[in-house]
Amino acid sequence: MKNRDAKRLTLILLFAPFALWIVLLILLPHIGMGVLSLREKVAPRVYEFGFDNYLDFFREPIYWHILSRTAGISIVVTFLALIIGFPVSYYIAKIAGPRSKGALFMFCLIPLWVSDLIRAFGWILLLRETGAISGILQWTGLVSQPVEFLYNDAAVIVGLVYTVMLFMIVPLTSTLEGMDDAMVEAGYNLGGNGFTVLRRIIIPYAMPGIVSGCIIVFMMTAGSYLTPVLLGGKYSSWFTQTIYDQFITRYNWESGAAFGFLLLIFTSLVVWIGLKLSGQSLSTTVARS
Amino acid sequence: MAMKSGNQAYLLGYRLYMAVFLIFLLAPLVAAGTFAFNDSVFPSLPWKGFTLDWFFGTSEPKLGMFHDRRLLQGLYYSFVIAVSVAALSVFIGTCNAFLFVRSSLPAKNFFYIIMVLPLVIPGVILGISILVLASTVANFFDDSYTIDLDFLRPGIVLVVLGQFSFVATITSLVITARLRKFDATMEEAAYNLGASQARVLWTVTLPYLRPAMIAAGIVAFLVSFENFNTTLFLVGSESPLTITMFDRMAKGGSTPVLNAVSFFLMLGSGILALVSVLVQRDKTVR
């Protein structure tokens, strides 16, 4: 009996910090934000309950435009990260020898240890008009004048792909490492060419890794702030930037909270659709990595 | 191995692709680091010779980072914040590891998913939601009781709480993974030798977890140090380093002192990364 009481006490003591953390820092803040987003300002210091802040989003085409732009670029970034990262992961998991494998993997992780800010700063130094790439192009004589590569969508996409790349490579590599080489060889022996083997054997096998990589990358891209603002310039029209404007610049917290919720709902929706389409679940994908 | 049937040219092309990819990975880091040593007031080509002024220069226009008051202040605040976040997160991560591996918690899988959730909420949203709640509570106490709860206004405390809200998930995952691999016979042996529960925890289980706790602490420190999105909304007058650097970058036309800071930070995280790898290696020896 005493032992059971002690067990209960331990359970409560262990559960308390977890509960405090989740309730005070995750649950209550989101409820608070939800309540705030449903407050309408009818006069100074007078508020009413209603969905006006959300309706604003649908009434003003500019907000729609920015969210769909954010979503579109995020999908492009996710797709590019997958296309570029897949061969790299395959090389690390299947082609590299045991010694170079570890070194390559560590090498790929280096940017992860460096702050987002420094990575974006590095791209600014490379891409801007007085930057390294423009300088090298002039030096080789390919162009005669400085070229500005910064402050456009392509720069934002390059910077974002760079930032999220590792979160694609890590789950892909760990999935591919579990694949038996014999499966690929069997595919070849049965007369398949490289493309058929890739499409019918390797990709289906790597699907859980692909889905989890894509989900993490999409969430990170859609929720990013630093890279689009620094590489895209002041008017890069990223949705998180709109949220920042509402909160800090215009001090319109009610509509900022509503936009925050819209972003959260939207990204969750995309992730949910992705999971449904690929027949995976959140615990098999995100929790694994 | 799998590509044995492929020809040499194919493999060569593949290697070339990997080389290009690695250049892509390193290029911006090299650019951010090297210009710290360029003897010019702009972080750009042409190369004007080697200098250490951007670290140690004492006067404008070549004010080095170790004499730049605001950068040093930012570094100090970042350090204080990161140490607090790391300590809190390792503590709660260890509690969570025992909660999820050892205890008889009902609906464990459900709570586990809840625990992972903060990692998939965008950092911007975590920042504003905590800002909203803290301000609401602070306003309420101010209006109703005229008590000024200063720590709930944007500032270091809120920054720590905001970063902790998702860093705790990372440390929990790392420490939980380690505890899962624990061989229960080691504890049983200690019990058989007559050790009390507290003593077993202190002399067997916690030492086993120590490499994971140190590694998780280092990761938490770095993630906190580098965080921007969540911090942005919660920051008060005491700006951590990333915010100070961002303000200068967004204004543009900064001197290479920012490169010096970048180099310094890369060196710092490199050393910490190495330490965490060495600590983790301990695991295989055991």
Interface residues (C-beta under 8 A of the other chain):
Chain A: K7 T10 L11 L14 F15 P17 F18 W21 I22 L25 I26 L28 P29 H30 G32 M33 L36 I84 P87 V88 Y91 K94 I95 L104 M106 F107 C108 I110 P111 W113 V114 S115 D116 L117 I118 R119 A120 F121 G122 W123 I124 L125 L126 R128 T130 G131 A132 G135 Y162 M165 D181 V184 E185 Y188 G194 I215 I216 M219 A222 G223 S224 Y225 L226 V229 L230 T240 I243 Y244 F247 I248 W253 G256 A257 G260 L263 L264 T267 V271 L282 S283 V286 A287
Chain B: M1 A2 M3 S5 G6 L11 Y14 Y17 M18 F21 L22 F24 L25 L26 A27 P28 L29 V30 A31 A32 F35 F42 P43 S44 L45 P46 F91 I92 C95 N96 F98 L99 S103 S104 L105 N109 F111 Y112 I113 I114 M115 V116 L117 P118 L119 V120 I121 P122 G123 V124 I125 L126 I128 S129 I130 L131 V132 L133 T136 L161 G162 F164 S165 A168 L222 F225 E226 F228 N229 L232 F233 T242 M245 F246 M249 A250 L258 N259 S262 L265 M266 S269 G270 L272 A273 V277
